[in-house]
Amino acid sequence: MNNEKAFQIGQYAAYKAKSREVPEYMTGDSIRAWLDGFDSIRPA
C-alpha cells in the first residue's frame, strides 16, 4: 500500500465516521478489516 492509498483510506474512514456509518466501537484493526471489504467492491 502506498502513501497516497493510505491517505485516501484515512480520508474515507474519516468521512464514514463523520457520516455515522462506522459504528463507534470500530477502531484500529477492525476499521482496517471493515475498509478491506470496501476495497473488494470499490474500484482501486
C-alpha positions as CSV (number, residue, x, y, z in Angstrom):
1,M,0.0,0.0,0.0
2,N,1.5,3.3,-1.0
3,N,1.2,6.6,1.0
4,E,-1.5,8.0,-1.3
5,K,-3.6,5.0,-1.0
6,A,-3.2,5.0,2.8
7,F,-4.1,8.7,2.8
8,Q,-7.2,8.0,0.7
9,I,-8.3,5.2,3.0
10,G,-7.8,7.5,6.0
11,Q,-9.9,10.2,4.4
12,Y,-12.6,7.7,3.5
13,A,-12.6,6.3,7.1
14,A,-12.9,9.9,8.5
15,Y,-15.7,10.6,6.1
16,K,-17.6,7.5,7.0
17,A,-17.0,8.2,10.7
18,K,-18.4,11.7,10.3
19,S,-21.4,10.3,8.5
20,R,-22.0,7.9,11.4
21,E,-21.8,4.8,9.1
22,V,-18.9,3.5,11.1
23,P,-20.0,2.1,14.5
24,E,-18.3,3.9,17.3
25,Y,-16.7,0.7,18.7
26,M,-14.8,0.2,15.5
27,T,-11.1,1.3,15.9
28,G,-7.8,0.3,14.5
29,D,-7.7,-3.3,13.1
30,S,-11.5,-3.5,12.9
31,I,-11.7,-0.4,10.8
32,R,-8.9,-1.7,8.5
33,A,-10.8,-5.0,8.1
34,W,-14.0,-3.1,7.5
35,L,-12.4,-1.0,4.9
36,D,-10.9,-4.1,3.2
37,G,-14.4,-5.1,2.5
38,F,-14.9,-1.8,0.6
39,D,-11.7,-2.3,-1.3
40,S,-13.1,-5.6,-2.6
41,I,-16.1,-3.8,-4.1
42,R,-14.7,-0.3,-4.9
43,P,-12.5,0.5,-7.9
44,A,-8.9,0.8,-6.9
